[in-house]
Amino acid sequence: MFYALVVEKDEESGKTSAAVKQIAVDDLPDAEVLVAVEYSTVNYKDGLCVGPGGGLVRKYPHVPGIDFAGTVEESSDARYKPGDKVILTGWRVGEAHWGGYAQKAQVRADWLVPLPDGLDTRTAMAVGTAGLTAMLAVMALEDHGLQPGHGPVLVTGAAGGVGSVATAILAQLGHEVAAVTGRPETGDYLKQLGASQIVPREELTEVTRKPLEAEQWAGCIDAVAGAMLGRVLKQMKYGTSVAAIGLAGGAAIEGALITPFILRGVNLLGIDSVMQPYENRLRAWQRIARDLPMKKLEAMIRPAILSDLPGLGRDILKGQVKGRVVVDVNA
Ligand code: NDP
């Protein structure tokens, strides 16, 4: 038997409740690789899966946790053998399949990547899905021509998980980073991660009727969407790109007009970490191990244990979590 955070639904009231319980390997969904989980994390989607909304969960009882890192215990797939260190992100694990908020998880071999040299399981989860997404966004901007020296790169939702890692990676690569935050008290933290400019959220959330504004940003990683993305698109320099990764501020692009696209050739790149094929995930993890300053990563970590998760799930949905929560599932 081992411990897991199990979310159950009361069929009569429709209410869900989450509690740490003991379960057995036989309870896990069938798949090729049994992993002894070491660390998991708290992402926005985990907040949804742990909380009463549960919108992403397909079936109860459920074990959430959209990412984890650990050691292979058993494998019927030749690519992995007992003792291998692995990372899992995406593929609807923690939503449609039981996830990482447990001391063991059983998953498809295709969903894993080997832990790259230079990372341990704890640092891999300090990065987690949020950091992988940040790196995929950086790589997409590079593929569309972004280079250091082109001008400031804007990161929205900067004190959150994706934003924190994006800020640290961009700064490490030599970019000037303008970090947008609604929490002025995180200014020192963001500067420590490498931001050279802090932009208050209110400066970018007012919807204007102007078709275009002064060209300012050489690139943008946007975790917020909503009114902010509408404003940012109008401020992009000619021929630059916005990598849109999330919608913490709303699902619509408010106030956006077609002008930035046709008069400034701005690109809007959608980034999805969930269905990334193996090669892309591996390439991104290898770049993370190479380009993410580990000292800065330490500054982002907030440690947690399984029983902290219901509260942390609520916090992340309110936009109140700073940096990355790393869950030690064996503590
Ligand atoms: P976090 O909650 O850690 O960060 C989101 C940040 O956005 C907050 O910390 C806050 O930053 C800012 N924010 C929150 N609410 C608002 C608001 N109403 N208006 C403006 N800013 C707001 O979440 P993550 O970084 O983990 O994820 C961010 C988004 O990206 C989510 O929508 C998530 O679902 C999505 N995501 C997408 C992935 C993909 O594959 N595309 C993968 C991972 C996440 P601050 O306080 O600094 O303003």
Residues whose N, C-alpha, C, O or C-beta is under 5 A from the ligand:
A	BS01	NDP	N43 Y44 K45 T129 A130 T133 G157 A158 A159 G160 G161 V162 G163 V180 T181 G182 R183 A223 V224 I245 G246 L247 A248 G249 I271 D272 S273 V274 I316 G319 V321 G323
